[in-house]
Protein backbone atom coordinates (compact mmCIF):
# COMPACT_ATOMS: atom_id res chain seq x y z
CA UNK A 1 0.00 0.00 0.00
CA UNK A 2 1.50 3.30 -1.14
CA UNK A 3 1.61 6.16 1.35
CA UNK A 4 0.31 9.57 0.23
CA UNK A 5 3.07 12.05 -0.51
CA UNK A 6 1.70 14.50 2.08
CA UNK A 7 2.10 11.87 4.83
CA UNK A 8 5.74 11.32 3.86
CA UNK A 9 6.34 15.07 3.80
CA UNK A 10 4.77 15.47 7.23
CA UNK A 11 7.00 12.73 8.63
CA UNK A 12 10.11 14.35 7.14
CA UNK A 13 9.20 17.77 8.56
CA UNK A 14 8.76 16.36 12.07
CA UNK A 15 11.97 14.37 11.73
CA UNK A 16 13.99 17.45 10.75
CA UNK A 17 12.65 19.48 13.69
CA UNK A 18 13.76 16.68 15.97
CA UNK A 19 17.13 16.45 14.19
CA UNK A 20 18.15 19.87 15.50
CA UNK A 21 17.54 18.66 19.06
CA UNK A 22 19.56 15.51 18.47
CA UNK A 23 22.47 17.65 17.26
CA UNK A 24 22.69 20.12 20.14
CA UNK A 25 20.38 19.35 23.08
CA UNK A 26 21.78 17.89 26.32
CA UNK A 27 21.40 14.12 26.71
CA UNK A 28 20.00 13.71 23.18
CA UNK A 29 23.29 14.81 21.57
CA UNK A 30 25.50 12.69 23.82
CA UNK A 31 28.32 11.11 21.85
CA UNK A 32 28.36 8.20 24.30
CA UNK A 33 25.16 7.00 22.61
CA UNK A 34 25.86 5.33 19.24
CA UNK A 35 24.73 7.29 16.19
CA UNK A 36 22.60 4.39 15.01
CA UNK A 37 20.66 4.42 18.30
CA UNK A 38 20.06 8.16 18.05
CA UNK A 39 18.87 7.85 14.46
CA UNK A 40 16.50 5.02 15.40
CA UNK A 41 15.23 7.01 18.37
CA UNK A 42 14.64 10.04 16.13
CA UNK A 43 12.64 7.93 13.68
CA UNK A 44 10.47 6.53 16.47
CA UNK A 45 9.84 9.99 17.91
CA UNK A 46 9.02 11.39 14.48
CA UNK A 47 6.54 8.55 13.91
CA UNK A 48 4.86 9.29 17.26
CA UNK A 49 4.80 13.09 16.88
CA UNK A 50 3.85 13.21 13.19
CA UNK A 51 0.07 13.25 13.88
CA UNK A 52 0.61 16.43 15.94
CA UNK A 53 1.31 18.33 12.71
CA UNK A 54 -2.05 19.24 11.08
CA UNK A 55 -2.24 18.59 7.38
CA UNK A 56 -3.48 22.13 6.72
CA UNK A 57 -0.19 23.50 8.12
CA UNK A 58 1.72 21.93 5.22
CA UNK A 59 1.91 24.28 2.18
CA UNK A 60 0.10 22.99 -0.87
CA UNK A 61 3.07 23.65 -3.16
CA UNK A 62 5.44 21.59 -1.01
CA UNK A 63 6.64 18.32 -2.53
CA UNK A 64 9.67 16.03 -2.35
CA UNK A 65 11.46 18.15 -4.94
CA UNK A 66 11.42 21.49 -3.10
CA UNK A 67 11.40 20.34 0.52
CA UNK A 68 15.15 20.82 1.04
CA UNK A 69 14.89 24.55 1.84
CA UNK A 70 12.02 23.94 4.24
CA UNK A 71 13.95 21.20 6.03
CA UNK A 72 16.85 23.60 6.67
CA UNK A 73 14.49 25.96 8.51
CA UNK A 74 13.05 23.05 10.49
CA UNK A 75 16.51 21.93 11.60
CA UNK A 76 17.20 25.53 12.67
CA UNK A 77 14.21 25.45 15.02
CA UNK A 78 15.35 22.25 16.74
CA UNK A 79 18.91 23.56 16.92
CA UNK A 80 17.74 26.73 18.69
CA UNK A 81 15.83 24.64 21.24
CA UNK A 82 18.86 22.44 21.87
CA UNK A 83 21.24 25.39 22.13
CA UNK A 84 19.01 27.12 24.69
CA UNK A 85 18.93 24.01 26.87
CA UNK A 86 22.69 23.53 26.48
CA UNK A 87 23.31 27.03 27.90
CA UNK A 88 22.19 25.81 31.34
CA UNK A 89 24.70 22.97 31.33
CA UNK A 90 27.42 25.29 30.05
CA UNK A 91 26.74 27.39 33.15
CA UNK A 92 27.13 24.30 35.35
CA UNK A 93 30.43 23.45 33.67
CA UNK A 94 31.62 27.03 34.15
CA UNK A 95 30.75 26.81 37.85
CA UNK A 96 32.80 23.63 38.11
CA UNK A 97 35.77 25.30 36.42
CA UNK A 98 35.67 28.20 38.88
CA UNK A 99 35.40 25.84 41.86
CA UNK A 100 38.23 23.67 40.57
CA UNK A 101 40.46 26.72 40.12
CA UNK A 102 39.67 28.09 43.58
CA UNK A 103 40.34 24.77 45.30
CA UNK A 104 43.46 23.87 43.31
CA UNK A 105 41.96 21.09 41.18
CA UNK A 106 42.13 22.88 37.82
CA UNK A 107 44.89 20.55 36.54
CA UNK A 108 42.85 17.40 37.25
CA UNK A 109 40.72 16.73 34.17
CA UNK A 110 38.29 14.01 33.19
CA UNK A 111 36.78 13.05 29.86
CA UNK A 112 33.12 13.98 29.75
CA UNK A 113 31.29 10.91 28.36
CA UNK A 114 28.62 13.11 26.77
CA UNK A 115 30.85 15.46 24.79
CA UNK A 116 34.18 13.57 24.87
CA UNK A 117 35.88 16.80 25.99
CA UNK A 118 38.30 17.20 28.88
CA UNK A 119 36.95 19.21 31.78
CA UNK A 120 37.90 19.75 35.43
CA UNK A 121 36.67 17.21 37.92
CA UNK A 122 34.15 19.55 39.53
CA UNK A 123 32.74 20.53 36.13
CA UNK A 124 32.08 16.88 35.44
CA UNK A 125 30.59 16.36 38.90
CA UNK A 126 28.26 19.37 38.87
CA UNK A 127 27.11 18.88 35.27
CA UNK A 128 26.36 15.22 36.04
CA UNK A 129 24.25 16.26 39.04
CA UNK A 130 22.52 18.84 36.84
CA UNK A 131 21.75 16.18 34.23
CA UNK A 132 20.23 13.88 36.87
CA UNK A 133 18.05 16.71 38.17
CA UNK A 134 17.13 17.63 34.59
CA UNK A 135 15.81 14.11 34.10
CA UNK A 136 14.07 14.11 37.49
CA UNK A 137 12.21 17.30 36.52
CA UNK A 138 11.31 15.72 33.13
CA UNK A 139 13.33 18.32 31.28
CA UNK A 140 13.76 15.96 28.32
CA UNK A 141 9.96 15.97 27.99
CA UNK A 142 9.96 19.78 27.74
CA UNK A 143 12.01 19.64 24.56
CA UNK A 144 9.63 17.16 22.95
CA UNK A 145 6.59 19.12 24.12
CA UNK A 146 8.06 22.31 22.68
CA UNK A 147 8.42 20.57 19.31
CA UNK A 148 4.89 19.15 19.49
CA UNK A 149 3.31 22.49 20.44
CA UNK A 150 5.29 24.36 17.79
CA UNK A 151 3.31 22.65 15.03
CA UNK A 152 0.22 24.70 15.92
CA UNK A 153 2.16 27.97 16.26
CA UNK A 154 5.07 27.96 13.82
CA UNK A 155 4.22 27.39 10.15
CA UNK A 156 6.16 24.80 8.20
CA UNK A 157 9.30 26.47 6.92
CA UNK A 158 8.39 29.66 8.78
CA UNK A 159 11.30 29.68 11.25
CA UNK A 160 13.17 32.98 11.09
CA UNK A 161 16.04 34.56 13.02
CA UNK A 162 13.96 37.52 14.15
CA UNK A 163 14.88 40.29 16.57
CA UNK A 164 12.86 38.89 19.52
CA UNK A 165 14.45 35.47 18.97
CA UNK A 166 17.99 36.84 18.99
CA UNK A 167 17.14 38.86 22.11
CA UNK A 168 15.98 35.70 23.91
CA UNK A 169 19.00 33.67 22.79
CA UNK A 170 21.48 36.36 23.84
CA UNK A 171 19.70 36.83 27.15
CA UNK A 172 19.71 33.13 27.93
CA UNK A 173 23.31 32.65 26.81
CA UNK A 174 24.26 35.43 29.22
CA UNK A 175 22.86 33.22 31.98
CA UNK A 176 25.94 30.98 31.57
CA UNK A 177 27.95 33.51 33.57
CA UNK A 178 25.11 34.12 36.04
CA UNK A 179 24.54 30.42 36.76
CA UNK A 180 28.24 29.71 37.11
CA UNK A 181 28.95 32.60 39.47
CA UNK A 182 25.90 31.95 41.65
CA UNK A 183 26.76 28.29 42.13
CA UNK A 184 30.44 28.96 42.73
CA UNK A 185 29.94 32.12 44.83
CA UNK A 186 30.10 30.40 48.26
CA UNK A 187 33.34 28.64 47.32
CA UNK A 188 34.83 31.84 45.91
CA UNK A 189 33.97 33.74 49.08
CA UNK A 190 35.18 31.11 51.55
CA UNK A 191 38.45 30.43 49.72
CA UNK A 192 39.25 34.15 49.48
CA UNK A 193 38.57 34.53 53.21
CA UNK A 194 40.75 31.47 53.89
CA UNK A 195 43.59 32.94 51.81
CA UNK A 196 43.34 36.22 53.75
CA UNK A 197 43.42 34.40 57.09
CA UNK A 198 46.39 32.26 56.03
CA UNK A 199 48.17 35.40 54.83
CA UNK A 200 47.60 37.11 58.18
CA UNK A 201 48.87 34.02 60.01
CA UNK A 202 51.94 34.00 57.79
CA UNK A 203 52.67 37.62 58.65
CA UNK A 204 52.15 37.21 62.39
CA UNK A 205 53.85 33.80 62.70
CA UNK A 206 56.58 33.53 60.02
CA UNK A 207 57.80 30.21 61.43
CA UNK A 208 54.62 28.47 60.17
CA UNK A 209 55.11 26.83 56.74
CA UNK A 210 52.17 28.18 54.77
CA UNK A 211 52.46 25.62 51.95
CA UNK A 212 52.04 22.83 54.50
CA UNK A 213 49.19 24.45 56.42
CA UNK A 214 47.46 26.60 53.82
CA UNK A 215 46.53 24.03 51.18
CA UNK A 216 45.00 21.40 53.52
CA UNK A 217 43.10 24.13 55.34
CA UNK A 218 41.80 25.53 52.07
CA UNK A 219 40.67 22.08 50.93
CA UNK A 220 38.97 21.35 54.25
CA UNK A 221 37.09 24.64 54.28
CA UNK A 222 36.28 24.37 50.55
CA UNK A 223 34.85 20.85 50.75
CA UNK A 224 32.84 21.76 53.85
CA UNK A 225 31.33 24.76 52.10
CA UNK A 226 30.73 22.72 48.95
CA UNK A 227 28.83 20.05 50.91
CA UNK A 228 26.53 22.70 52.38
CA UNK A 229 26.01 24.42 49.03
CA UNK A 230 24.93 21.14 47.42
CA UNK A 231 21.98 21.13 49.82
CA UNK A 232 20.61 24.25 48.08
CA UNK A 233 21.68 23.26 44.55
CA UNK A 234 18.53 21.24 43.61
CA UNK A 235 16.25 24.11 44.66
CA UNK A 236 18.26 26.62 42.65
CA UNK A 237 18.40 24.38 39.58
CA UNK A 238 14.67 23.78 39.82
CA UNK A 239 14.09 27.49 39.30
CA UNK A 240 16.58 27.55 36.40
CA UNK A 241 14.92 24.57 34.73
CA UNK A 242 11.44 26.07 35.12
CA UNK A 243 12.70 29.23 33.44
CA UNK A 244 14.14 27.04 30.70
CA UNK A 245 10.80 25.30 30.17
CA UNK A 246 9.00 28.64 29.73
CA UNK A 247 11.71 29.82 27.35
CA UNK A 248 11.46 26.68 25.22
CA UNK A 249 7.71 27.11 24.82
CA UNK A 250 8.08 30.78 23.87
CA UNK A 251 10.75 30.24 21.22
CA UNK A 252 8.24 29.04 18.63
CA UNK A 253 6.39 32.37 18.97
CA UNK A 254 9.66 34.33 18.71
CA UNK A 255 10.72 32.53 15.50
CA UNK A 256 7.62 33.48 13.52
C-alpha positions in Angstrom: 0.0 0.0 0.0 1.5 3.3 -1.1 1.6 6.2 1.4 0.3 9.6 0.2 3.1 12.1 -0.5 1.7 14.5 2.1 2.1 11.9 4.8 5.7 11.3 3.9 6.3 15.1 3.8 4.8 15.5 7.2 7.0 12.7 8.6 10.1 14.3 7.1 9.2 17.8 8.6 8.8 16.4 12.1 12.0 14.4 11.7 14.0 17.4 10.7 12.6 19.5 13.7 13.8 16.7 16.0 17.1 16.4 14.2 18.1 19.9 15.5 17.5 18.7 19.1 19.6 15.5 18.5 22.5 17.7 17.3 22.7 20.1 20.1 20.4 19.3 23.1 21.8 17.9 26.3 21.4 14.1 26.7 20.0 13.7 23.2 23.3 14.8 21.6 25.5 12.7 23.8 28.3 11.1 21.8 28.4 8.2 24.3 25.2 7.0 22.6 25.9 5.3 19.2 24.7 7.3 16.2 22.6 4.4 15.0 20.7 4.4 18.3 20.1 8.2 18.1 18.9 7.8 14.5 16.5 5.0 15.4 15.2 7.0 18.4 14.6 10.0 16.1 12.6 7.9 13.7 10.5 6.5 16.5 9.8 10.0 17.9 9.0 11.4 14.5 6.5 8.6 13.9 4.9 9.3 17.3 4.8 13.1 16.9 3.8 13.2 13.2 0.1 13.2 13.9 0.6 16.4 15.9 1.3 18.3 12.7 -2.0 19.2 11.1 -2.2 18.6 7.4 -3.5 22.1 6.7 -0.2 23.5 8.1 1.7 21.9 5.2 1.9 24.3 2.2 0.1 23.0 -0.9 3.1 23.7 -3.2 5.4 21.6 -1.0 6.6 18.3 -2.5 9.7 16.0 -2.3 11.5 18.2 -4.9 11.4 21.5 -3.1 11.4 20.3 0.5 15.2 20.8 1.0 14.9 24.5 1.8 12.0 23.9 4.2 13.9 21.2 6.0 16.8 23.6 6.7 14.5 26.0 8.5 13.0 23.1 10.5 16.5 21.9 11.6 17.2 25.5 12.7 14.2 25.5 15.0 15.3 22.2 16.7 18.9 23.6 16.9 17.7 26.7 18.7 15.8 24.6 21.2 18.9 22.4 21.9 21.2 25.4 22.1 19.0 27.1 24.7 18.9 24.0 26.9 22.7 23.5 26.5 23.3 27.0 27.9 22.2 25.8 31.3 24.7 23.0 31.3 27.4 25.3 30.1 26.7 27.4 33.1 27.1 24.3 35.3 30.4 23.5 33.7 31.6 27.0 34.1 30.8 26.8 37.9 32.8 23.6 38.1 35.8 25.3 36.4 35.7 28.2 38.9 35.4 25.8 41.9 38.2 23.7 40.6 40.5 26.7 40.1 39.7 28.1 43.6 40.3 24.8 45.3 43.5 23.9 43.3 42.0 21.1 41.2 42.1 22.9 37.8 44.9 20.6 36.5 42.8 17.4 37.3 40.7 16.7 34.2 38.3 14.0 33.2 36.8 13.0 29.9 33.1 14.0 29.8 31.3 10.9 28.4 28.6 13.1 26.8 30.9 15.5 24.8 34.2 13.6 24.9 35.9 16.8 26.0 38.3 17.2 28.9 36.9 19.2 31.8 37.9 19.8 35.4 36.7 17.2 37.9 34.2 19.5 39.5 32.7 20.5 36.1 32.1 16.9 35.4 30.6 16.4 38.9 28.3 19.4 38.9 27.1 18.9 35.3 26.4 15.2 36.0 24.2 16.3 39.0 22.5 18.8 36.8 21.7 16.2 34.2 20.2 13.9 36.9 18.1 16.7 38.2 17.1 17.6 34.6 15.8 14.1 34.1 14.1 14.1 37.5 12.2 17.3 36.5 11.3 15.7 33.1 13.3 18.3 31.3 13.8 16.0 28.3 10.0 16.0 28.0 10.0 19.8 27.7 12.0 19.6 24.6 9.6 17.2 22.9 6.6 19.1 24.1 8.1 22.3 22.7 8.4 20.6 19.3 4.9 19.1 19.5 3.3 22.5 20.4 5.3 24.4 17.8 3.3 22.6 15.0 0.2 24.7 15.9 2.2 28.0 16.3 5.1 28.0 13.8 4.2 27.4 10.1 6.2 24.8 8.2 9.3 26.5 6.9 8.4 29.7 8.8 11.3 29.7 11.3 13.2 33.0 11.1 16.0 34.6 13.0 14.0 37.5 14.2 14.9 40.3 16.6 12.9 38.9 19.5 14.4 35.5 19.0 18.0 36.8 19.0 17.1 38.9 22.1 16.0 35.7 23.9 19.0 33.7 22.8 21.5 36.4 23.8 19.7 36.8 27.2 19.7 33.1 27.9 23.3 32.7 26.8 24.3 35.4 29.2 22.9 33.2 32.0 25.9 31.0 31.6 27.9 33.5 33.6 25.1 34.1 36.0 24.5 30.4 36.8 28.2 29.7 37.1 28.9 32.6 39.5 25.9 31.9 41.7 26.8 28.3 42.1 30.4 29.0 42.7 29.9 32.1 44.8 30.1 30.4 48.3 33.3 28.6 47.3 34.8 31.8 45.9 34.0 33.7 49.1 35.2 31.1 51.5 38.4 30.4 49.7 39.2 34.1 49.5 38.6 34.5 53.2 40.8 31.5 53.9 43.6 32.9 51.8 43.3 36.2 53.8 43.4 34.4 57.1 46.4 32.3 56.0 48.2 35.4 54.8 47.6 37.1 58.2 48.9 34.0 60.0 51.9 34.0 57.8 52.7 37.6 58.7 52.2 37.2 62.4 53.8 33.8 62.7 56.6 33.5 60.0 57.8 30.2 61.4 54.6 28.5 60.2 55.1 26.8 56.7 52.2 28.2 54.8 52.5 25.6 52.0 52.0 22.8 54.5 49.2 24.4 56.4 47.5 26.6 53.8 46.5 24.0 51.2 45.0 21.4 53.5 43.1 24.1 55.3 41.8 25.5 52.1 40.7 22.1 50.9 39.0 21.4 54.3 37.1 24.6 54.3 36.3 24.4 50.5 34.9 20.9 50.7 32.8 21.8 53.9 31.3 24.8 52.1 30.7 22.7 49.0 28.8 20.0 50.9 26.5 22.7 52.4 26.0 24.4 49.0 24.9 21.1 47.4 22.0 21.1 49.8 20.6 24.3 48.1 21.7 23.3 44.6 18.5 21.2 43.6 16.2 24.1 44.7 18.3 26.6 42.7 18.4 24.4 39.6 14.7 23.8 39.8 14.1 27.5 39.3 16.6 27.6 36.4 14.9 24.6 34.7 11.4 26.1 35.1 12.7 29.2 33.4 14.1 27.0 30.7 10.8 25.3 30.2 9.0 28.6 29.7 11.7 29.8 27.3 11.5 26.7 25.2 7.7 27.1 24.8 8.1 30.8 23.9 10.8 30.2 21.2 8.2 29.0 18.6 6.4 32.4 19.0 9.7 34.3 18.7 10.7 32.5 15.5 7.6 33.5 13.5 
